[in-house]
Amino acid sequence: MNTQNQPHSGAWVAFSYAQVALALGMTIGGVLFLPLDVWIKGYMLMGVAMLLSSAINITKTIRDVQEASRLVNKIEDAKTEQLLMRMDRNAA
């Protein structure tokens, strides 16, 4: 089992951060320029903050679950390999 991960380039990481910052800035700017009362704008901005926080949490959770399953698979593979080595020694 060969699981080599290639790290993202610095340019891609910078682009990703810039993309999130630009989208967040444009959304906040759009909400601020809406012809609505201040309390409605505040409610909308709280929704944007909650949505951003939830998106970050779900991506972290998905990654953590994937990494945990990969670790469990490595442990199971190691146990299977050890069992097969014992069987080979006993058969010889």
matplotlib code that plots the C-alpha trace (Angstrom):
import matplotlib.pyplot as plt

x = [0.0, 1.7, 0.0, 2.2, 0.6, 1.9, 1.8, 0.1, 2.2, 2.6, 0.9, -2.2, -2.4, -2.1, -4.7, -7.1, -6.7, -7.1, -10.3, -11.9, -10.9, -12.3, -15.5, -16.0, -15.2, -17.6, -20.4, -19.9, -19.7, -22.9, -24.7, -23.5, -24.7, -28.2, -30.9, -32.0, -32.0, -28.8, -30.3, -31.2, -27.7, -26.2, -28.4, -27.3, -23.6, -24.0, -25.4, -22.4, -20.0, -21.8, -21.8, -18.0, -17.4, -19.5, -17.7, -14.3, -15.6, -17.0, -13.9, -11.8, -14.1, -14.1, -10.3, -10.0, -12.3, -10.4, -7.0, -8.4, -9.6, -6.3, -4.5, -6.9, -6.2, -2.4, -2.7, -4.9, -2.5, 0.4, -1.4, -2.2, 1.4, 2.6, 0.1, 1.2, 4.9, 4.1, 2.2, 5.1, 7.6, 5.3, 4.8, 8.6]
y = [0.0, 3.2, 6.4, 9.3, 12.7, 15.6, 18.9, 21.8, 24.5, 27.8, 29.5, 27.3, 27.8, 31.6, 31.5, 29.6, 32.1, 35.0, 33.4, 33.0, 36.6, 38.1, 36.1, 37.1, 40.8, 40.9, 39.3, 41.6, 44.6, 43.6, 43.2, 46.5, 48.4, 46.8, 49.3, 47.7, 48.5, 47.9, 45.1, 43.1, 43.6, 42.4, 39.3, 38.6, 39.1, 36.7, 34.1, 34.6, 34.2, 31.0, 29.6, 30.3, 28.7, 25.6, 25.2, 25.2, 22.7, 20.3, 20.2, 19.6, 16.8, 15.1, 15.2, 13.9, 11.0, 10.1, 10.3, 8.1, 5.5, 5.5, 4.9, 2.1, 0.5, 0.7, -1.0, -3.7, -4.2, -4.5, -7.1, -9.1, -8.9, -10.0, -13.0, -14.0, -13.9, -16.2, -18.6, -18.7, -19.5, -22.2, -23.7, -23.9]
z = [0.0, -1.2, -0.1, -1.1, -0.8, -2.9, -1.0, -2.6, -4.1, -2.4, -5.3, -4.9, -1.2, -1.6, -4.4, -2.1, 0.8, -1.6, -3.1, 0.3, 1.3, -1.9, -1.7, 1.9, 1.2, -1.7, 0.3, 3.3, 0.9, -0.8, 2.5, 3.8, 0.6, 0.7, 1.4, 4.7, 8.4, 10.3, 12.4, 9.2, 7.8, 11.1, 11.0, 7.4, 8.4, 11.3, 8.8, 6.6, 9.6, 10.7, 7.1, 6.8, 10.2, 9.3, 6.0, 7.7, 10.4, 7.8, 5.7, 8.8, 9.9, 6.5, 6.4, 10.0, 9.2, 6.1, 7.9, 10.7, 8.3, 6.6, 9.9, 10.8, 7.3, 7.9, 11.3, 9.8, 6.9, 9.4, 11.5, 8.3, 7.2, 10.6, 10.5, 7.0, 8.1, 11.0, 8.8, 6.3, 9.2, 10.5, 7.1, 6.4]

ax = plt.figure().add_subplot(projection="3d")
ax.plot(x, y, z, "-o")
ax.set_aspect("equal")
plt.show()
